[in-house]
Amino acid sequence: MPGDQGKVDISFAGRFAASAIAACFAEVCTIPLDTAKVRLQLQKNVVGDAAPKYRGLLGTAATIAREEGAAALWKGIVPGLHRQCIYGGLRIGLYEPVKSFYVGQDHVGDVPLSKKIAAGFTTGAIAIAIANPTDLVKVRLQAEGKLAPGAPRRYAGAMDAYAKIARQEGVAALWTGLGPNVARNAIINAAELASYDQVKQTILKLPGFKDDVVTHLFSGLGAGFFAVCVGSPVDVVKSRMMGDSAYKSTIDCFVKTLKNDGPLAFYKGFLPNFARLGSWNVIMFLTLEQKYFVRKPAS
């Protein structure tokens, strides 16, 4: 656990299972915000006086619910849960072992922030390299808006999407957007886990604070904020590459986005992204800290 203190050691299998369960619970609670974020990120600048279809977090969610039904806000939940079982379990489950590897077995005292960042970057990159197909399918399902009457959906569901992508575009297509996705998740994971670890460590040194729900709440919000600040540009590029096949590469997507939509496009959906990641981190870490890790008995 990032920043764990006074808790019993737990096996990697136990950490993986606990992390996956907590990540899945957070995913179910916050995926409507993620769906709104993806739609905002994929929305191109409008020409002339036409108004953009989606405006803001609540406006986007309301438009989706009105046009497609409330259930559409949970589009991509199945591959989202697939993703969290693999990605969430690995990135958090591996964090402590990798951090210990970087500082060495004989290290005494607080772990340097640089080692926490390195550990988060490493586990995020490894985890998403394995889980990329689940992310691709999730984005494609979320990106599909309201269809014309009688028009068939591109995919019948998550499993159909995996099969069609592999059959029609080749198995390698399941790793579309791997470059920006690895960059995005390595950066965001480093920001989330290292900042959670660091904020929690700092708070626990302040008078009156202890390892409880309040500390976990502030630490989770801090983790979400830092993650969005540093990861938003690569998150936008990742969403656009996965949701639109017009881009040839990561660089092509970055250049076209910058040229056509301007630099602020890389922070499109910032508030819903923070609402999503902030609440996601709070729910996930609170679940993980309170429910699945046991504290040592008081001496």
N, C-alpha and C positions, 0 to 999 in steps of 0.2 A: 504494500500500500504506500503510495507517495506520502511521505511525512509521518509514517506510522511510528508511534512511540508507546511503549508499554503494552505491546500486544504479542501474543504467542507467535512463534514461527509457524508458517503454513507451507505446505508443499506447492510446487508449481501447478499441479493439477487442481488443487483447492483454490489457488489464486485465479487460475484461468476460469474455473466454473463460476466463482463468485463474481468476477469481473464481467463475464458474459451475461449473467443473469441481471446484474445491476445495469449494464449498458442496454440490454433489451427492454427493461422496464422504462428507462429514460427515453428510449426511442419511441415506444408506444405513446408516451405522454406528450412528446414534443414534435412528432413528425408533421402535424399540420403547419407548424411554423417553418419547417424545412421545405415543405411543398411550396409555400408562399415565397420563400427565399429563392428557390430554384426558378420559379416562374418570373420573378423580378430580374434575376440574373440573365435569363435567356431573352428577355424582352429587349428588342433593338430600339434605338432612338427613332421616333416617329418623324415623318416629313411634313412640313407645312404646319397648318393649324390643327391637325388631328390630335386628339387627346390620347395619351397612352392608355392601354386597356387596364393595366394594373397600377395602382397607386398605394404605396405604403403597405405595411404589414396587415392591418385590419381590413383595409380596402381590398387587398388582393385575396385574402381569405374569404371575405364576403362575396366577391365576384365569383370565385371558384365554387363556393357553396351554392350560390344562386343559379349559376349556369349549368353546373354539373352534378349538383347534389352534395350534401355534407360529407358523404362517404369518400368523395374525391379528394378530400384533404388528407386522407390516409392512403392515397395512392403510393405504391412502393413500400408498404409496410412489410410485406413478406420478404423481399430481398433486403430490406432494411434490417430485419431481424437476422437474416442470414449473415449480413455484414457484421452486425454487432457480436454475434456468436464467435465469429472468426477474428475480426479486427479488434473488437473490444476486449475479448479474452486474451489475445496475444500481446497487444500493446501495453496493457496494464499488468498482466501476469508476468511479462518478461522484464518490466521496469526495474524492480528491486534487484534481481540477479544481474542484469546488465550494469546497473549503477554500482553494485558491489564489485563487479569485474573491473570497471573503470577506476575506482578508487583504490582497489587492492584489498586483500584480506586483512592486512595489518593496519588499515586506516582507523584512526581514533578521532572522535569529535565530529562536528558538523561537516556534511558533505559539501564541497564547493559548488556554487551555482553552475559553473561551467560543466561539471561532471553530470549534474542533473539534466542540463540541456542536452548534452551528448547522449545520455541514456534515452531520453525521450525521443530524440531525433532518430536514433537507431531502431528502437522498438516500433515507432510509427512507420518507418520505411519498410521494415520487414513484414509487419502485419498487413499493410495495405497492398504490398506486392502480391501477397497470397489472396487477399480478399477483393481485388480489383473487379472481377466479374460481377460480384454482388453490388458494387457501387454503380457500375455501368447500367445494369438492369434497373436499379432503383431510380436513377436519374431519367432513364428513358420512359419509365412508367409515369413518373411525376411530370415530365415535360409534355405529355399528351393532354391537350386541352379538350374543349367541347368539339364534338365531331358533327358534321352535317348529317341530316336525317338519312338513314340507310347506309352511311359510310361505316365500313368495318373497322374495328380497332386494330392497331398495328400488332398488338400482342394480347392474347387471351388472359395472360397472367404471368407470374414470375418464371415458372418452369417453362412455359411456352416461349418466353423471351430468351432464356438461356439457350434453348434448343434452336430457335429460329436464327439467332445471331450466329451461333456456331455453324449451322447448316448453310445459311445464305451468305454470310460474310467471312466465314472461316473461324476456326477456334481462336486464332490469334486476335481476332476482333474483340474478344471478351476482355482483352487487356488494352482496349482503346483508351487513350488519355492516361496511360500508366505514368508517363513522365510528370505531368503536372499533378497527378493524383498522389504520387510518391512525395513530390515536393510539398504539396499542400498538407498531407497528413503527417509527414515527418516534422514539418514546421509547427503545425497546430498541436501535434502530440507533445512536442518539446515544450511549447508555450503552455499547454494545459498542465501537464504533469510536473514540469519544473516550477511553474508559478504556483500551483497548488501546494507543492512540497515546500517552496520557499515562503509563501505567505503564511502557511500553517506554522512553519518553524518560527517565523517572526512573531506571529500573534501569541504563540504559546510562551514567549519570553516576556510578554507584557503582563503587568500586575492585574490580577482578577480574571484572566483568561485560562481556560483549561481545555482539554481535548474533548469537546462536547459539540452539540448540534450548532451552536452559534459560531464556533470556530470553523466548523465544516462548511457552514453557509457562506461566510465571508471568503473562505478559501476557494470555494467553488465558483463564486461570482468573479473573483479575481482571475481565476484560471480561464473562465469564459471570455472575459474582456481582453486579456492579453492574447488569447488565441485568435480572436476575430481581428484585432489590430494588425497582427503580423501575417495572418493567413488569408485575408479577404481577397487580395489580388490573384493568388494562385487558385483560390476556391472558385472565382468567377471564370477563369480560364478553363479549369477542370469541368465545370458545369456546361460551358459552351461547347467544349470539344465532345463531351459525352452526349449532349442533347442535339447537336447539329453536325452532320457529317461533312459540311462544306469546308471545314478547316483541315489543312493537310498535315499540320504539325503544331507543337506547342508554340513555337516561335511565330508561325503563321497566324495562329489564333490571337496571340498577344499583340502582334503588329496590327492586324485588322481591327481588333477591338479598340486599340489606342487611336488608330487613324479614323475609324468610322464613328466611334462613340465618345472619344476623349478620355483623359486619364481618370476622371471621376467614375467612369464605367467600372473600374476595378474595385470600387467600393459600393457598387449597386447592391441593394439589399443589406446594407451594413446593419441597420437597426433590427430587421427581422433575423439577421444572422446572429447578432448578439443576443436577441431575445431567445433564439433557438439554442445557441451554444451556452449562454449563461444559465438558462433554466435546465438545459441538458446536464451540464456539469454539476449543478446544485443537486438535482434529483439523483444522478448517478453516484456521486461521492457520498451523499447522505445515505443512500441505500447501501452502498458498499461498506461504509464506516459503521453504521448502526446495526445492520442486519446480519452481515456475513463474516465479520471478523470478531473474534472473542478477545476480550481484554484479560490481561493477567490479573489474578486475584490480588487485592490490596495486601501489602505485607504488614 
